[in-house]
Amino acid sequence: MRMWTSAALALMMPAAEPAIPFADIPNVTIRSYEVAGGDAAAIRRSIDAARLTDTHDGARVDALTTWRYRWRWHRDAHGTCTAASEDVVFSATVTVPRLANGSVAPDLRARFEHYLQSLLAHEDGHVRNGWNHRGDIVAAINKATCATANAAAQAALEAIAAQDIEYDRATRHGLTTIAPLT
């Protein structure tokens, strides 16, 4: 499995390919798993054989985004614990298929790239959900006491994860948004 940051992957892609939708978000790594085939059906079988498992519901998926937060807070002179936006660090890993054989017909490569771009657009929803809600963790810590700050941050994290689960439920894990390969 190869790993790239979104910025490195964007540089590696030919100019004709669309940009990575979440390239503007720091600390996002893209991993790939290799798939191959001489036609769309063979590539689809290769993807199906290598599909990933979403730990939230056990569904097998073509791509998967996982994100993490690290947080800290500070005790001020009055004994109050607070956090600021820079105290919450977000990171994500997006895993997608990569066409391993370079000798496929140009029209098949174009179809795969269109499929991949739509897959990345779906995963962008997961990345942005995590990125856009990192302030929820700050707010939770700032409403808590020093003794309950970690639990409050964890509860905020669980609420963010629930939004991700709802996004997948609403899109049927991207089935309604991802362009079919065939």
C-alpha positions as CSV (number, residue, x, y, z in Angstrom):
1,M,0.0,0.0,0.0
2,R,1.4,3.4,-1.0
3,M,0.9,6.6,1.0
4,W,1.0,10.2,-0.2
5,T,-0.2,13.5,1.2
6,S,-2.9,15.1,-0.8
7,A,-0.5,17.8,-2.0
8,A,2.0,15.2,-3.2
9,L,-0.7,13.2,-5.0
10,A,-2.0,16.3,-6.7
11,L,1.5,17.0,-8.0
12,M,1.8,13.4,-9.3
13,M,-1.4,13.5,-11.3
14,P,-1.4,14.5,-14.9
15,A,-2.5,18.1,-15.5
16,A,-5.7,16.8,-17.2
17,E,-6.9,15.2,-14.0
18,P,-9.1,17.1,-11.6
19,A,-7.4,18.3,-8.4
20,I,-7.9,16.5,-5.1
21,P,-11.0,18.1,-3.6
22,F,-9.5,18.3,-0.1
23,A,-6.0,19.4,-1.0
24,D,-6.6,22.6,0.9
25,I,-6.9,20.7,4.2
26,P,-3.7,20.0,6.1
27,N,-2.7,16.6,7.5
28,V,-4.6,14.5,5.0
29,T,-2.8,11.4,3.7
30,I,-4.0,9.4,0.7
31,R,-3.2,5.7,0.6
32,S,-3.9,3.5,-2.3
33,Y,-4.5,-0.1,-2.9
34,E,-3.7,-1.5,-6.3
35,V,-6.3,-2.8,-8.7
36,A,-5.9,-4.1,-12.3
37,G,-7.8,-5.3,-15.3
38,G,-8.0,-5.0,-19.0
39,D,-11.6,-3.9,-19.1
40,A,-14.1,-2.2,-16.7
41,A,-15.6,-5.5,-15.5
42,A,-12.1,-6.9,-14.6
43,I,-11.2,-3.7,-12.8
44,R,-14.5,-3.8,-10.9
45,R,-13.8,-7.4,-9.9
46,S,-10.3,-6.4,-8.7
47,I,-11.8,-3.5,-6.6
48,D,-14.5,-5.8,-5.2
49,A,-11.8,-8.3,-4.1
50,A,-9.8,-5.6,-2.4
51,R,-12.6,-3.5,-0.9
52,L,-12.2,-2.1,2.5
53,T,-14.5,-2.5,5.5
54,D,-16.1,0.4,7.2
55,T,-15.8,-0.3,10.9
56,H,-19.0,1.7,11.7
57,D,-21.3,-0.7,9.9
58,G,-19.2,-3.5,8.4
59,A,-20.0,-2.4,4.9
60,R,-17.5,-3.2,2.2
61,V,-16.5,0.1,0.4
62,D,-14.3,1.1,-2.5
63,A,-12.7,4.0,-0.5
64,L,-12.5,4.8,3.2
65,T,-11.7,7.9,5.2
66,T,-10.6,7.8,8.8
67,W,-9.8,10.8,10.8
68,R,-8.3,11.5,14.2
69,Y,-8.0,14.4,16.6
70,R,-5.4,15.1,19.2
71,W,-6.3,17.8,21.7
72,R,-5.0,19.5,24.8
73,W,-6.1,22.2,27.1
74,H,-4.5,24.7,29.4
75,R,-5.2,25.5,33.0
76,D,-5.2,29.3,33.6
77,A,-4.3,31.2,36.8
78,H,-7.9,30.7,38.1
79,G,-7.8,26.9,37.6
80,T,-10.1,26.9,34.6
81,C,-9.1,24.6,31.7
82,T,-9.5,26.0,28.2
83,A,-8.6,25.1,24.7
84,A,-8.1,27.2,21.6
85,S,-8.4,26.1,17.9
86,E,-4.6,25.4,17.7
87,D,-5.0,23.0,20.6
88,V,-7.0,20.6,18.4
89,V,-5.0,18.8,15.6
90,F,-7.0,17.1,12.9
91,S,-5.5,14.4,10.6
92,A,-7.2,12.1,8.1
93,T,-6.3,9.2,5.9
94,V,-8.2,8.5,2.7
95,T,-7.7,5.1,1.0
96,V,-8.7,4.7,-2.6
97,P,-8.0,2.3,-5.4
98,R,-5.1,2.9,-7.9
99,L,-5.0,1.4,-11.3
100,A,-1.8,-0.5,-11.3
101,N,-1.5,-1.5,-15.0
102,G,-0.6,1.5,-17.1
103,S,-1.4,-0.1,-20.4
104,V,-5.1,0.1,-20.4
105,A,-7.0,1.7,-23.3
106,P,-7.2,5.5,-23.0
107,D,-11.1,5.4,-22.8
108,L,-10.9,2.9,-19.9
109,R,-8.3,5.0,-18.1
110,A,-10.5,8.1,-18.6
111,R,-13.5,6.2,-17.1
112,F,-11.4,5.0,-14.2
113,E,-10.2,8.5,-13.5
114,H,-13.8,9.8,-13.7
115,Y,-14.9,7.1,-11.2
116,L,-11.9,7.9,-9.0
117,Q,-12.6,11.6,-9.0
118,S,-16.2,11.0,-7.9
119,L,-14.9,8.6,-5.2
120,L,-12.6,11.3,-4.0
121,A,-15.5,13.8,-4.0
122,H,-17.5,11.5,-1.8
123,E,-14.5,11.1,0.6
124,D,-14.2,14.9,0.6
125,G,-17.5,14.9,2.5
126,H,-15.9,12.8,5.2
127,V,-12.7,14.8,5.4
128,R,-14.6,18.1,5.5
129,N,-17.0,16.9,8.1
130,G,-14.0,16.1,10.4
131,W,-12.1,19.3,9.5
132,N,-15.1,21.6,9.8
133,H,-16.2,20.3,13.2
134,R,-12.8,20.4,15.0
135,G,-14.1,23.6,16.8
136,D,-16.8,21.4,18.4
137,I,-14.1,19.7,20.4
138,V,-12.7,23.1,21.5
139,A,-16.2,24.2,22.5
140,A,-16.8,21.0,24.4
141,I,-13.5,21.4,26.3
142,N,-14.3,25.0,27.1
143,K,-17.7,24.1,28.5
144,A,-16.3,21.4,30.7
145,T,-14.3,21.3,33.9
146,C,-10.7,20.2,34.0
147,A,-11.8,16.9,35.3
148,T,-14.4,16.4,32.6
149,A,-12.6,18.0,29.6
150,N,-11.4,14.7,28.1
151,A,-14.9,13.1,28.4
152,A,-16.5,16.2,26.9
153,A,-14.0,16.2,23.9
154,Q,-14.7,12.5,23.4
155,A,-18.5,13.1,23.4
156,A,-18.0,15.8,20.8
157,L,-15.9,13.4,18.7
158,E,-18.7,10.8,18.9
159,A,-21.2,13.4,17.7
160,I,-18.9,14.2,14.7
161,A,-18.6,10.5,13.9
162,A,-22.4,10.2,14.0
163,Q,-22.6,12.8,11.3
164,D,-20.2,10.8,9.2
165,I,-22.3,7.7,9.7
166,E,-25.4,9.7,8.7
167,Y,-23.6,11.0,5.5
168,D,-22.9,7.4,4.5
169,R,-26.4,6.3,5.3
170,A,-27.9,9.2,3.2
171,T,-25.5,8.5,0.2
172,R,-25.6,4.7,0.7
173,H,-21.8,4.8,1.1
174,G,-21.6,7.0,-2.0
175,L,-23.7,4.8,-4.2
176,T,-25.9,7.8,-5.0
177,T,-22.9,10.1,-5.7
178,I,-20.1,7.9,-7.1
179,A,-19.9,7.5,-10.9
180,P,-20.0,3.8,-11.8
181,L,-16.9,2.4,-13.4
182,T,-18.7,0.3,-16.0
